Amino acid sequence: MAGPLGLSLAPYIRSSPTLTKLFTPVAKWYAGGSLYRQYGLLYDDLLIEERPEVQKALSRLTPRQAYDRAFRIKRASHADVLHEPLPRELWTKPEQDIRYLLPHVEAVVEEIKEREKWDTLEVKRKW
Amino acid sequence: MLSSSVRLARRSFATVVDTAGLKVAAIDTNQPTVAITILAKAGPRYQSKPGVAHALKNFAFKSTADRSALGTVRESELYGGVLSSTLSREHLALTAEFLRGDEEYFVDVLASVIASTEFHRHEFEELVLPTIQGEVNALHADPAAHALELAHALAFRNGLGASLFAAPHTPITAEDVAQFAAQAFSKGNFAVLGTGISQSALSSLVADALAVESPSEAPKPTTTASSYFGGETRVETHGTPQTIFIGFGAAGAPAPELAALAAYLDPNPSVKWARSASPMLQAEKTSVQAVYLPYSDAALVGLLIQGPTAAAVREAGKAAVAALKGTSGVKAEELKSAVAKAKFRLASSADGRAGVVEVLGSKVLTGSSETSLEASLSALDKVTSAGFTKAATSLVKSKPTYVALGDTQSLPYADELGL
C-alpha cells in the first residue's frame, strides 16, 4: 500500500468494482476542486521529486515532456506570486490530466526491487 | 595425410538442417563447453540507417518480454555463461557460451532476445548510447582499425563501405533499432550455429524455443552488389603511431589468388624475434601487416604500415608499393610458400570456436551446400603461377585505396609513393 509516492488506498479501491463505482464521482469532484488544475498543472507535476526514483523517472521523459513540465511549473509559480489562478481557458481540463510520470516511476521502482531480489538471492543446487 | 583430412572434416558443419526456413548447424568435438550463435545477415552492409547495426549489436541482451536486462545478466552469471554480440560488415552474431547441461536456458535467452526484445527508449539512452560512444572512442584511439574503417568507405562507398560504428552523436532512435531488428531477425535471415552440441539436440531445442517466441515476418534487409571504387583520404590525429594503408580491392567472390597474394606480400618473418630481410621492415620500430579481408562479393587486399615517424613510414610505404607492383616476377617456390602460408592462416583461423562461426557461418547462412573448410583449402592448392600473376596485375591496375592517419603535414601522398 505504501509506495514511493506515499500511502494510497487507490489500488484497494480499484480492485473492487463496487468501491470503484462509489468513489469515482467523488474522486472526480475532488480533483476538479483541487486548485492545481486552476494553475495549469497536471497531477504528476505535484509528485515529490526529491527522491531518487522520481529523479530517475524525470530523466526518462522525452525532451518535449520535460520542456512542457518545466513550462507548467514556471507558469504556475508566476500565477502563485500574483496570488491569482490562471485565466479560465488555461485551466487544465480533466481529459488533459494524464499520468505522464507515474509509469516511469513505477518502472524505476520495479527495477530497484528486481536489483534487490538478485542481490539477495539464495542459490540452491538442484542436485 | 589421412589423419589430417579426418581432423579437417570434423571442423565442418557436416549437416545443415533446414527446418521451415530456419538453418541449424552444429559440430560436436566433445569440448566441455557449448557455444550457440545466432548469425544474422544484419551487418552495417544491410542497415537501413547509418549506425543502426552498431546500435542493434549493443541492444542485444537488454529487456525482453521474459526478463529484464539485469535479470538476463544475473541469471546467466548464475549459470556461469558468457553472452556476447559481435558485428562484422556483413553479419551480426549473438553468442552464448556455457557449460554442457545448460542448453535449454541459453537457447531460451537467445530466442527471447531475437523475438521479443522491447527496445525501451530509456535503455537505449542509459545503456546503449554510452557503449556506442565508448566503442567509437576506442576506435579513434586505434589507428589501425580506424584506417581500415576509412579504407572500406573509400573502397566500397555504400554497402560494404558502411562503417561498423555509429557516428559519435548519432541521430538514430530506439524505434529505428526496433525496426531494423524486426528485419534482421526475420524468418530466414538468420542461422543458428552450435559448437559442442549435437545437431539433433540443437535442432529440437531451437524448434521448441522458436515455437514459443516466433521470429518476425518483416521483409529481410536488403543490400546492393558491391563494386570497387578506391580513393585517397588523410586524417589528422595526435598521439597515435603514424599509419598508412595502401590497398586494392576487387568486386566479385574473393579469388583464392588474392589470399595467396596477401600471404606473399606479408613481410613478417615466421620465426619469432627473427629479423626480416624485407625492405618494408628496415626502419626501426616500423610494423607492416598484410591485410586480406574477403567478403561475400568483394575483397580488400593491402598493407597497413605503422611507425613512430612519418619518414620511416614513407620509406616503408615506398617499399610496399614496389612490392605490390612487383608481383609479376614471383618465383615458383615463393608462390608455393605463400600458398602454404595462406592455407595455414585459413585453417588456423577456423581452429577456434569464433573462427569456425566466422569462416563457415556465412556459408551456412547463404545456404551453400559446401560448409567445410576443405573446398577453400583445395582452391588455394589450385593457385598457379600464371593465375596468381594475372590476379595480382589486374588488382593493382585498379585505383588504389590510400589512407594516411597521423601527422598529415609530413605523411606522404599516394602519388609520392608511386601509386
Contacts between the chains, C-beta under 8 A, distances in Angstrom:
chain1	res1	chain2	res2	distance
A	60	B	121	7.5
A	60	B	122	4.3
A	60	B	125	7.8
A	62	B	121	7.7
A	104	B	122	7.8
A	111	B	68	7.1
A	111	B	70	7.2
A	114	B	68	6.0
A	114	B	70	6.0
A	114	B	71	6.6
A	115	B	70	6.1
A	118	B	70	6.4
A	118	B	71	7.1
A	118	B	74	4.3
A	121	B	74	7.6
A	121	B	78	7.9
A	123	B	78	6.1
